[in-house]
């Protein structure tokens, strides 16, 4: 089974940017929809944005619209999340997974935004 490993998180000041990457151990071409999710402390995990195999994006969580951009490279087996104009409320552990999230969750990557 394809395993997913997230990276790129870190500590950033409000207004800053980060680029998260999700690397798969095998081909993601067969995965129709991939997504980035996040879980803030004390909150449920939520879907941030999904992307289809063909690169179509038709949803962003309201809280990230206009600031985050999801992309996918099937040849490199990666799914990325460009995060701009970060806010303290974006602080969370970010995960990638299929949509619906049927695969085993990875460890995620921590994003901390200071005010």
C-alpha positions as CSV (number, residue, x, y, z in Angstrom):
1,X,0.0,0.0,0.0
2,X,1.2,3.5,-0.8
3,X,2.5,5.3,2.2
4,X,2.3,9.1,2.5
5,X,4.9,11.3,4.2
6,X,4.3,14.9,4.9
7,X,7.1,17.5,5.3
8,X,7.7,21.2,5.1
9,X,6.1,22.4,8.3
10,X,7.7,24.7,10.8
11,X,7.4,27.9,12.9
12,X,6.6,31.0,11.0
13,X,5.3,34.5,11.9
14,X,1.9,35.6,10.9
15,X,1.8,36.8,7.3
16,X,4.6,34.4,6.3
17,X,4.5,31.4,3.9
18,X,5.2,27.7,4.0
19,X,5.1,25.0,1.3
20,X,4.1,21.6,2.5
21,X,4.9,18.5,0.5
22,X,3.3,15.0,0.6
23,X,5.5,12.3,-0.8
24,X,4.1,8.9,-1.7
25,X,6.1,5.7,-1.6
26,X,4.5,4.6,-4.8
27,X,2.4,5.9,-7.7
28,X,-0.5,8.2,-6.8
29,X,-1.9,8.1,-10.3
30,X,-4.5,5.5,-9.2
31,X,-5.7,7.7,-6.4
32,X,-8.5,9.7,-7.9
33,X,-8.7,12.4,-5.2
34,X,-5.9,13.4,-2.8
35,X,-6.3,16.0,-0.1
36,X,-4.6,18.0,2.6
37,X,-6.2,17.9,6.0
38,X,-5.3,19.6,9.3
39,X,-6.0,19.1,13.0
40,X,-5.6,21.9,15.4
41,X,-5.2,21.3,19.1
42,X,-8.5,20.3,20.7
43,X,-10.3,20.2,17.3
44,X,-11.4,17.6,14.9
45,X,-9.4,16.9,11.8
46,X,-10.7,18.9,8.8
47,X,-10.3,18.9,5.1
48,X,-8.3,21.8,3.8
49,X,-8.4,21.1,0.1
50,X,-8.8,18.2,-2.3
51,X,-7.3,17.8,-5.8
52,X,-8.3,15.3,-8.5
53,X,-6.0,13.1,-10.5
54,X,-6.3,15.5,-13.3
55,X,-5.4,18.5,-11.1
56,X,-8.9,19.9,-10.7
57,X,-9.6,21.8,-7.4
58,X,-13.2,22.7,-6.6
59,X,-13.0,23.2,-2.9
60,X,-11.0,25.0,-0.3
61,X,-12.0,25.4,3.3
62,X,-13.5,28.8,3.8
63,X,-10.8,29.7,6.3
64,X,-8.0,29.2,3.7
65,X,-9.6,30.5,0.5
66,X,-7.4,32.9,-1.4
67,X,-4.4,32.0,0.8
68,X,-3.7,28.3,0.2
69,X,-3.1,26.5,-3.1
70,X,-3.0,22.8,-3.6
71,X,-1.1,21.2,-6.4
72,X,-0.3,17.7,-7.6
73,X,2.5,16.1,-9.6
74,X,1.6,12.5,-10.6
75,X,5.0,12.0,-12.2
76,X,6.8,12.8,-9.0
77,X,4.1,11.3,-6.7
78,X,3.7,14.4,-4.7
79,X,0.9,16.7,-3.5
80,X,1.9,20.1,-2.3
81,X,0.2,22.9,-0.3
82,X,1.4,26.4,-0.8
83,X,0.3,28.4,2.3
84,X,0.6,32.2,2.1
85,X,-0.5,35.0,4.5
86,X,-0.5,32.5,7.4
87,X,-2.5,33.3,10.5
88,X,-2.2,32.0,14.0
89,X,-5.4,30.0,13.5
90,X,-3.6,28.0,10.8
91,X,-1.6,26.4,13.5
92,X,-2.2,22.7,13.3
93,X,-0.7,19.4,12.2
94,X,-1.2,19.0,8.5
95,X,-1.7,15.6,6.8
96,X,-2.3,14.3,3.4
97,X,-4.5,11.4,2.5
98,X,-6.9,10.2,-0.1
99,X,-10.4,11.5,-0.2
100,X,-12.3,9.9,1.5
101,X,-9.5,9.3,4.0
102,X,-9.3,5.6,3.8
103,X,-5.5,5.2,4.0
104,X,-3.4,5.0,7.2
105,X,-2.6,8.5,8.5
106,X,1.0,9.5,8.5
107,X,2.6,11.5,11.2
108,X,1.8,14.8,9.6
109,X,3.8,18.0,9.7
110,X,3.5,20.6,12.4
111,X,2.7,24.2,11.3
112,X,3.0,26.8,14.0
113,X,2.1,30.4,13.2
114,X,3.1,33.0,15.8
115,X,1.3,36.3,16.2
